[in-house]
Amino acid sequence: MKIQIDDPDLKELIFTGSNNRYSKLARDKKFMAALGRVFRVLEVVENTNGLRLYSFLHYEQLKGIRKSSIRIMNGRIERLIFEEIDDGIEIKLLEINRDHYGNKK
């Protein structure tokens, strides 16, 4: 699947493993390994329907905003938010939403 990344900071984090904006995440070796694994899965699948085969991604189409998301790592709150385009996906941002997965404190 063709992947475009809109966020230059996220692109730098994925391809170089470091970035000033995401410096805390870049220092987390487990997170970076998981991000690399997710990116490799995105490259291998033919379309977003193939993401459903990987349960650890928790792929979901978001209601009302025409975007989709995948979880990067089990037990963590970071998700990749992307739009589906004709020949692949366009990654919009790395969302760090502390309330999404039931952490409603």
C-alpha positions in Angstrom: 0.0 0.0 0.0 1.3 3.5 -0.8 1.9 5.6 2.3 2.0 9.4 2.4 2.9 11.2 5.7 1.6 14.7 6.1 3.3 15.5 9.4 7.0 16.2 8.8 7.9 15.6 12.5 6.2 12.2 12.4 7.9 11.3 9.1 11.3 12.2 10.7 10.4 10.0 13.8 9.5 7.0 11.6 12.5 7.2 9.3 15.3 8.4 11.6 14.1 7.4 15.0 14.4 10.9 16.5 12.6 14.1 16.5 12.4 17.2 18.8 8.6 17.2 19.0 8.3 13.5 19.7 11.6 13.3 21.8 9.9 11.4 24.7 8.6 8.8 22.3 11.9 8.6 20.4 13.7 7.6 23.6 11.2 4.7 24.3 12.8 1.7 22.5 9.7 -0.5 22.8 7.5 2.1 21.3 9.9 2.7 18.4 10.1 -1.0 17.7 6.3 -1.2 17.7 6.1 1.9 15.4 8.6 0.2 13.0 6.5 -3.0 13.0 3.3 -1.0 12.3 4.9 0.8 9.4 6.2 -2.4 7.9 2.7 -3.9 8.1 1.3 -0.8 6.4 3.7 -1.2 3.6 2.9 -5.0 3.1 -0.9 -4.9 3.1 -2.6 -4.2 -0.2 -5.4 -2.0 1.2 -6.9 -1.1 4.5 -9.1 -4.2 4.6 -5.8 -6.1 5.1 -5.3 -4.2 8.4 -8.2 -6.1 9.9 -6.1 -9.3 9.8 -3.7 -7.8 12.4 -5.8 -7.7 15.6 -3.0 -5.9 17.5 -3.5 -2.8 15.3 -7.1 -2.4 16.4 -7.9 -0.8 13.1 -11.1 1.3 13.1 -12.9 3.8 10.9 -13.6 6.9 12.9 -17.2 8.0 12.9 -18.1 11.3 11.2 -14.7 12.5 10.1 -13.8 10.1 7.3 -10.6 9.1 8.9 -9.3 5.8 10.3 -6.9 4.9 13.1 -4.6 2.1 14.2 -3.1 1.5 17.6 0.7 1.4 17.6 1.2 -0.7 20.8 -1.0 -2.7 23.1 -1.7 -0.9 26.4 -0.6 2.4 25.1 -2.6 5.5 24.0 -0.8 6.5 20.8 -2.7 6.0 17.5 -1.9 6.8 13.9 -4.7 8.8 12.3 -5.0 8.6 8.5 -7.3 9.1 5.5 -7.8 6.4 3.0 -7.0 7.6 -0.5 -7.3 5.8 -3.9 -3.9 4.1 -3.9 -3.1 3.8 -0.2 -3.3 6.0 2.9 -2.3 9.5 3.9 -1.1 9.6 7.5 -2.3 12.8 9.1 -1.0 12.7 12.7 0.2 10.7 15.7 -2.6 11.1 18.2 -1.8 10.9 21.9 -5.3 10.8 23.4 -5.3 9.9 27.0 -9.1 9.3 27.1 -9.5 7.0 24.1 -9.0 3.5 25.4 -11.0 3.8 28.6 -8.7 6.0 30.6 -11.6 8.3 31.6 -10.0 9.6 34.8 
